[in-house]
Amino acid sequence: HVAHHSRITVTGLEESLGGPFTVETVRFLRRRFPATRFVWIMGADNLAGFERWKGWRQIFETMPIAVADRPGWRYRALASRAAVTYAAARIDEADAAGLPDRPAPAWVLLGIPLSPLSSTKLREAARARKW
């Protein structure tokens, strides 16, 4: 499970910031931790509609992005406006380990074991277990 990796910290930061938009979280993280090499992780289902997110271009241009494949979403994600707009910034999956060292924009689509679980359901389960 990715969230249990020793170099990943799961927090309630977005809830404590009070803002509903990812672009605000990304800006905060860059200001608060300027020397930290962040990678934004999201699912391919989110990339498919990313152009509808507030400040989506700013997110792409602020930190590298790792896109986790999701069942049934790979081709829609790759055909999305965001993926097409930043096609030149896409790196090969074989180079994904170097993503934190790349300047934004940079992104990768990760072929991972596919799960139908949503991040919302995982957060709900974690809260129920006081994770």
N, C-alpha and C positions, 0 to 999 in steps of 0.2 A: 504494500500500500504506500503510495507516494508520500502522503502526509506524515508518515512515520520515519522518513529518511532523516538521518542525523543532522543534515544541513538545512532542513526545512523547519520553520517554526510556524505553527498554526496559531493565529491570534484572533481576537475580536476587534481588531483595529478599526475596520470600517464602521462597525456599530458605534464605537466610541467617538469617531470623528463626526458622526451625525449627518454627514452629507450622503445623499443617495447615489452619487455618481462616481464611477471608477476613475475618471480623469482627475477628480479632486484627491482621491487616495494616492494616485500615482504622483501627483504634484507634491503632496505632503511628504511622501516617502523620499523623494529626491531632495527636497529641502532639508528634511530632518536628518537624513543619512547620506550625505553627498559622496562619501567614499565607498559605500556599499554597492556591490554589483548585483542589482536586482534583475530577475527575469519574471515577467508577468506570465502566469499560467492560466490558460482558459481552454475550454472545449471547442471542438470544431463546430458544434451547434451554435456557439456564440459568434465565431468568426463568420458564419454564414449570414448573419444579420448585423454584423459589427458596425456597418455604416449608419445604422440607426442610433448608435450610442452617442451620447453627448461627448464631444471632444475626441472622437475615435482616432483622428489623425494625430492629435497631440499624444495620445497613448502610444501609438506606433512609433512616434518620433522621440519619446521620452525614455523608453527602456525596451530591451529585447523581449520578444514574446515567444513562448513555447505553446503551441496549439496541440492539445491531446486529441487524437482521433476519437470519434464517437460513432456508435453504430448508425449507419445510414446517412452520415453527414459529410464524409470526406469530399465527395465531388461537389456538393453544394458549397462547402467552405472554400474549396479551391477556385470555384467560379464566382465567388462573391466579389463585390466592388472593392472591399478592403484588400483581399488577396491579390486581385488584379492590379490595384493601385500600387501595392508594395511588392509586386512580383520580383522585381530586381533585388529586393532586400531578403528574399527567401534563401535560406541556406539548406544544404543537403542534410538529411537526417544523420548521416555518418559524421557530420561536424557539430552535432548538437551539443556535445560536452563543452565546446568552446563558446557557446552562445553568451554566457555571462561576460565574456571578455570583448564582445563585439559592441561597437557603438550602435545606437539606434539610428535609423530603423534596421532591425534584423529580426527575422522570425523563422521558425521551423515547424513543420507538421510532423508530429511524433506518431508513428505507428505503434500503438501500445495494445496490450490485451484489452479488447473491447468489453465494456460493461454497460448495461442499460441504466445503471444507477445515475441519478442526477446529483450535482453538488448540493442542491437544496435538500434533497433527501438525506444525503450524508451529513449535512449540518444538523438537520433535525435529529438524526440518530445520535450524533455526537452530543447534542444538548441533553437528550434523554439519558445518556450514559454519563453526563458531566465530564466529557472527554477533555 
